Amino acid sequence: MSANSRLTVAAHTLTWIGLYQRRGHEVATSEQIAASVNTNPVVIRRLLAQLRKAGLTDSRRGVGAGWMLSRNLSAITLLDVYEAVEPGPIFALHRSAPDPECVVGHGIAPAMTAVYDGIEATLRKELAGTTLEDVLQNVLNAT
């Protein structure tokens, strides 16, 4: 099973837009962002639509069309981004109910739910403690 990269791509996208705007540009195109991410602009447009729905980006149509941040990087946490692109829990229980007559089938859901709830709480706490400004500063320090 491969790891999900949606949070990373979304953080990359928003951080790139934030830096681009700081350098004096009003809006960024999906083509420009896609070049940095090394993906198809359609992938970026779909992602940006999700981020717009969550209130993290805005778009301009017509002449000078493109994307911009709705808030400063310092006001966007990784939790905000995560919630925009990864709705729902990290882990799921069975798609169909296991055999309730089986001792494991009967008790697996509550046992795993307790573990999953703890993981989810830890993840949310960590993501809430990091802004995209933090991400940008780490990126700039790495260069």
C-alpha positions in Angstrom: 0.0 0.0 0.0 1.5 3.4 -1.0 1.5 6.4 1.3 -0.9 9.3 0.6 0.8 12.5 -0.6 -2.2 14.8 -0.7 -1.3 16.8 2.4 2.3 17.2 1.2 1.2 18.4 -2.3 -1.4 20.8 -0.8 1.2 22.2 1.7 3.7 22.6 -1.2 1.1 24.3 -3.3 0.0 26.8 -0.6 3.6 27.5 0.5 4.6 28.1 -3.1 1.7 30.5 -3.7 2.6 32.3 -0.5 6.3 32.8 -1.5 5.2 33.8 -5.0 2.9 36.5 -3.6 5.7 37.7 -1.3 7.9 38.2 -4.3 5.4 40.7 -5.7 3.0 38.6 -7.8 -0.8 38.8 -7.2 -1.8 35.4 -8.6 -0.2 32.1 -9.6 -1.4 29.9 -12.4 -2.0 26.2 -11.9 0.7 25.6 -14.6 3.3 27.5 -12.6 2.4 25.6 -9.4 2.3 22.3 -11.2 5.8 22.9 -12.5 7.1 23.2 -9.0 5.2 20.1 -7.8 6.1 18.2 -10.9 2.6 17.2 -11.7 -0.2 17.9 -14.2 -2.0 21.3 -13.8 -5.3 19.5 -13.7 -4.2 17.8 -10.5 -3.3 21.2 -9.0 -6.6 22.8 -10.2 -8.6 20.0 -8.5 -6.6 20.4 -5.3 -6.9 24.2 -5.4 -10.7 23.9 -5.7 -10.8 21.8 -2.5 -8.6 24.4 -0.8 -10.9 27.2 -2.0 -13.9 25.4 -0.6 -12.1 25.3 2.7 -11.4 29.0 2.6 -7.6 28.7 2.1 -7.4 30.0 -1.5 -9.3 32.2 -3.8 -9.2 32.5 -7.6 -9.5 35.2 -10.2 -11.0 34.6 -13.6 -10.5 36.4 -16.9 -7.5 38.6 -17.7 -4.9 38.0 -15.0 -6.5 34.8 -13.9 -4.9 32.7 -11.2 -4.9 31.6 -7.6 -4.0 33.4 -4.4 -4.1 32.7 -0.7 -7.1 33.7 1.3 -5.1 34.1 4.5 -1.5 34.7 5.4 0.8 31.7 5.7 1.1 32.3 9.4 -2.7 32.0 9.7 -2.9 28.5 8.0 -1.9 25.4 9.9 -1.1 22.0 8.5 -4.3 20.9 10.3 -6.3 23.4 8.2 -4.7 21.9 5.1 -5.2 18.4 6.2 -8.9 18.9 7.0 -9.3 20.5 3.5 -7.8 17.6 1.6 -8.3 14.6 3.8 -11.8 14.6 5.2 -12.6 11.7 7.4 -10.6 9.5 9.7 -7.1 8.3 9.0 -8.0 4.7 9.5 -11.3 2.9 8.9 -12.8 -0.2 10.4 -14.1 -3.1 8.2 -16.2 -2.3 5.2 -18.6 -5.0 6.2 -19.3 -6.0 9.8 -17.2 -9.0 11.0 -18.9 -12.1 12.5 -20.4 -11.0 15.8 -20.3 -14.6 17.0 -16.5 -14.7 16.8 -14.7 -13.4 19.8 -12.3 -11.3 17.6 -15.0 -10.2 15.3 -17.1 -9.1 18.2 -14.3 -7.1 19.9 -12.1 -5.8 17.1 -14.0 -2.6 16.5 -13.8 -1.2 20.0 -10.2 -2.3 20.4 -9.1 -0.7 17.2 -11.2 2.5 17.6 -9.4 3.2 20.9 -6.1 3.0 19.1 -7.2 5.0 16.1 -8.7 7.8 18.3 -5.4 8.2 20.0 -3.5 8.4 16.8 -6.0 10.9 15.3 -5.7 13.1 18.4 -1.9 13.1 18.3 -1.9 13.8 14.5 -4.3 16.7 14.9 -2.2 18.2 17.7 1.0 18.0 15.7 -0.5 19.5 12.6 -2.2 22.3 14.5 1.2 23.3 15.9 2.7 24.0 12.5 1.8 26.9 10.2 2.7 27.2 6.6 4.9 30.1 7.6 6.9 27.5 9.6 7.0 25.3 6.6 8.2 28.2 4.4 10.9 29.2 6.9 12.1 25.5 7.0 12.2 25.4 3.2 14.2 28.6 3.0 16.6 27.5 5.7 17.2 24.2 3.8 18.4 26.0 0.7 
